[in-house]
């Protein structure tokens, strides 16, 4: 089908068309979040639940504990077949610096595509992520029925099915992988990886509900794990969490994000020398997940093993009061720019589709 597909009725017709062309057996790359849940329900309405399989990739210690419970209960409640697929290759990718795009392409989507064995893989990608830039709904073995719609339309679709999304990770409306909060290379999984896995599970034990943000960023030199606790709205119990985190062997220092901060970042030249790349990391990735205003000081990395970036230091932003007017003016202006960039973890894969009968 040509043109934009935006209404629920148009999406249903598009799914019917894809089922005729590529086969009626769909595998949903299922995270348990609002996007993949809406995609699963829409596909099941068209081809029936017997032809829809949910495939959830488990990342070992980097999967939130309640993730498996939530996806399993959804599958049981709504009558879907659920398959759990384990892949720990994130550790190989993160060895050279944070890389959500690469993880999504190779670990999440790559794992599901391999398992699907030629069946069309349905993703929850939509107009708020990089899939929207392709202008395609079927691309290299994957199908994005929500490719032309945004978050508000997806919420309305879920409401039409009477489904409420349960919180999995660090954000009230977003599922998550704990590793996204490791803002440095993971050269030693038992040190760097363990710190982010433990800290980001513990923060949800202290603040299980009612959070706009609840995460712990792990930064610092490779020899030192500095934990930055981000909880919004702020609660005094965060200081109790800080004491508990300080007792963990793999965490060297704990900082509570209760005042504006300055982050020092070293980056691969391919990022450092490109204004758009630095802009996206700060405005699109870091600021939305910090509980306080942040300012970034950039440095070009001389380490040729660093493929992305590394947050090496943090300190209080002592001049914030004199700079806050300019900060918030820029922040509000950049919100509109970010919405047009449509960049996120959801990058299409390069694996081709095999037609099914």
Steps between C-alpha positions, in 0.01 A plus 500: 500500500618851420471821697489559873316250720382687808153393614423173677288390203779579253750303712267199502471511121877531467553193719258306279702602195834399656353166609392427141842587359739365765296230674261491795755384761633796695773511765476807725826642635332542837644713779180539700490874438215696345628485139555125465185428701287709264663333199429153640134575570442649155666207322304248706176674405582445133661153481392349831709426809592154368706674232667751735799409718658736753881478509662668800879533511652447845826683568602311812586735789413804287131405479287645780372233737137597451534494120457124467204507737325774308544350152403154627185625670400697191541193278298284739224758552448571130568151366825550309780250452818641660856392425799625703826541309826553691787707363791648698682654203439845645820453696697475174341814358524712819870416532568789264258750650122554536317400183123452528455505122745216450346298784153538352613403151725208584383367835127565515387503137777273378404234755131516412566498125718190531236325708217595261657297215339698221177597673436872495622666821271772634657788689338778701712762324304817428532859391683594821808294412744443215269262317289803415793638299494206258150575375447122480274268696655175373878507502754214488283236660327727749162666496404815691120532490530807726770661286295808414340567839626660822474426870166670553335295225653182645356584843157534341537161331583338833201673661277355229611152610465588868869426564715689751877474475682404817826673578808289429802724519619847583220700345126505558421442131816331372633150536871483546825311512714572805815517290388827340596667829865396470650814346848355451664203326437163667850359479432286807140368524548373855596855605331753270204283400430377849494855635229616262301176534490510880449874536213523252318208656543649845364843403170338400483317831515836678278683249271243333231743384411863439826598334561711195862388523663230713844384393866486602758610246843337528785724385867566582839375385525129421658435840217669692120468492321821601127453551272801437151447645224666297152503651228741389295619677765519769446310826702511818528119501753535221766562765423162659549340159830683466625342824405152380666550163819614671520158667523320164856392421489592130380856567776743597301819557135605518360839398138605549371714215349770723671795331602593142800304370781533247604182317839463335479280192770367269377385162621325188601759235206388283268626775708785640545667160133477400275760661184298435642194677601693810164677498307174492702340781441797731149608403352168392671246725641659815277794597171303488639244745660730754294636789685833502630742236830386349774670305757308294867573441625310195850369427624305200618151592850381415402141580437331164308219673222738610236482226244728660535705820602474865377718788817521706421759768215683673496811719252755627398770254579789733421778250156362413308786664665754271453278192160346562300751295705420190492128586121478510459713190728259313331198658153601383627590154677166466189300592352581161825417322525163675146410399597553135825302520304186599811320615498214750604140555265365235721473195392259223709187449672392181367143491281425198156341509414154371144469376275249671201324353 
